[in-house]
Amino acid sequence: MKNLTMNVYEIIMESGDSVYKVVVPAFNEKDACDFVQGNGEIVRIKLSEVYNDINKISNDKFIDALRLSQFGEMEINILSRALSQLNLIG
């Protein structure tokens, strides 16, 4: 069974004259790299200190934001549970 815990990776990328940071939730480093493939050269990838376990997105704030955007309760429940199971909100 696949690991159901996602991490958040910070990826620094270079594309021509631009250098930029992308924040990617993924099951592992390879998946994060695959997600950004084709958008430039990966200069650095590391686990995010901001989003992993220390400052998870609040489940209550997430639900409030979805309600303010007029999502239905069924959609809110599905999204909230899925992100909670992936350890992305708490």
HELIX and SHEET records of a PDB file:
HELIX    1   1 GLU A   29  VAL A   36  1                                   8    
HELIX    2   2 ASN A   59  LEU A   68  1                                  10    
HELIX    3   3 GLU A   73  GLN A   85  1                                  13    
SHEET    1   A 3 SER A  18  ALA A  26  0                                        
SHEET    2   A 3 ASN A   7  SER A  15 -1                                        
SHEET    3   A 3 GLU A  41  LEU A  47 -1                                        
END                                                                             
